[in-house]
Amino acid sequence: MTKFRVTSILVLLLAFLAAPVLAENEGQNDLDEATQLKATAKSLADLEKVAQLCEGAIKKGLDEGNTIFAEQLLSASLMEYSVKVTEAIFERKPPHPQWPLLRRVATKSLERAVELNDSLGAAHVLLAKLYTLPQGDAKKAQSNIGKAVELFKDDKEKLAQALVVKATIDPKLADKLKSVERALEADPGNAEAWQLQAAIFMAQQDFDKAIESLNKLVEKDDNNATAHKALAEALAALEKFDDAIHHVTRALEINEDDSAGYALRGRIYAMEEKYEESIADLDTAVKKNPQNAGAILFRARVHLVQENLDRAKKDVNFILQINPTFSEGLVLRSMISAQEKNYTAAIADMEKVLKQDPSNLQWNLQLGGYLATSGRPRKAVELFTKLVEKNPKSWQARRARADTLLTISDHKSAVADYEIALKEKPDHSGMLNNLAWVLATAPDDKLRNGKRAVELATAACEGTKYEAAHILSTLAAAYGEIGDFETAKKWSRKAVELGGDDEVSEQLKKELESYENKKPWREAQKTEEKPNIKPSTLET
């Protein structure tokens, strides 16, 4: 009897002692299943299941050691899951159409991962990249990338990678450059850092430094097609076209199916005015990628320059069929319409574009130009005046208004605008010429100033190497105004030699005849205002 009681008490005692242990490890089965599944996990669904099992195991209860293991397994699975999800955002070009949803999913997983393990530097980097996407969170991005940089301080390669991301997040170019320099100091072999440094230099218009950075990258890896293309861009900006063509051609040797590479070479050829070569490369770019909108639009621009208007329209209309509100396409179509003197259609397209961005200065200037050219100069002056009021430092707006004021003989107001605009752009040959013309030819004796007209026209001629007929004509008019008709005839004859179309040539001959008769030239344009176009009559 005594033995039975002792045994029973011992069993009860063991059961009592074992109860907390069993409760403490109630999630063990889920953890074991998660561990086995993680070893073979391949798909997103597998990783999601691992995470669910780990969360369940932790919730049900584990001892201290197993809890730590479960949290590590969970954070690693969430990280791997997020990397796979974000491939559709960062690796796919263009990103997946549902990228905002994918970002939310990945962000939620990563935030849980760093909650469990704040030392996951890679998770902080990925979070920072996700937060920098449109409608993201700049402050969180800065916080995460700062954490990653701190975590990777003893791992030079990973530190450099984090600093490259930091450079893309930094709001100021100077800060971006500092981050890139730190990245290169940590890992001189980081290709992304070299490319980003070059991109920053290019954004600062410092093409020489950009070329220096890219040359170093190409020296390290001649098979880096991206570096060769970036180098070609920088060289083209400095008008070193032969070197630029060499590097983009090398990029195409590395990847002969690169549509963007052919498009780039086509653009460089166009800058050289080698339009046949440009069209050939742009055709290849489109053949390699029929959806390369940039190549198609640029080809349309080249066709426009060559006055192949039907081909230009075909390309533009193809783009606009895909995206009817594409601003670049609408602007280019307006230019084609203007070339055809169909200003109704040109104005209609610019009005469509301005609905998307009413404050865009260049688009407003373009619209004003169409109004002025189509016989509505006073309407154009109204528009330019609004632009000047909103952008008082814009020399372009003042120059546009001044040019238009000349067509309605408001010489005094035009002179005032030119004077202000030239303070911003003192070497602009077009404005130097136009102001000199007014000072030399205005009917109002109080406005004319022959001596200054000679100075301005001479500067304009020097800026154009004495090769522009209309500017030589202005120089002749300036000398005519001060009574030096011999010099006036000299430059007027040179202008006639250079000539232009029939109408221009006739005008230049009349000016020469005036100087031969020892008469200064006078001009006053009086453009009649055409009625406004009603919106209902605008072509679409």
Secondary structure, 3 states (H helix, E strand, C coil): CHHHHHHHHHHHHHHHHHHHHHHHCCCHHHHHHHHHHHHHCCCHHHHHHHHHHHHHHHHHCCCHHHHHHHHHHHHHHHHHHHHHHHHHHHCCCCCCCCHHHHHHHHHHHHHHHHHHCCCCHHHHHHHHHHHCCCCCCHHHHHHHHHHHHHHCCCCHHHHHHHHHHHHHHCCCHHHHHHHHHHHHHHCCCCHHHHHHHHHHHHHCCCHHHHHHHHHHHHHHCCCCHHHHHHHHHHHHHCCCHHHHHHHHHHHHHHCCCCHHHHHHHHHHHHHCCCHHHHHHHHHHHHHHCCCCHHHHHHHHHHHHHCCCHHHHHHHHHHHHHHCCCCHHHHHHHHHHHHHCCCHHHHHHHHHHHHHHCCCCHHHHHHHHHHHHHCCCHHHHHHHHHHHHHHCCCCHHHHHHHHHHHHHCCCHHHHHHHHHHHHHHCCCCHHHHHHHHHHHHHCCCCCCCCHHHHHHHHHHHHHHCCCCCHHHHHHHHHHHHHCCCHHHHHHHHHHHHHHCCCHHHHHHHHHHHHHHHCCCCCCCCCCCCCCCCCCHHHCCC
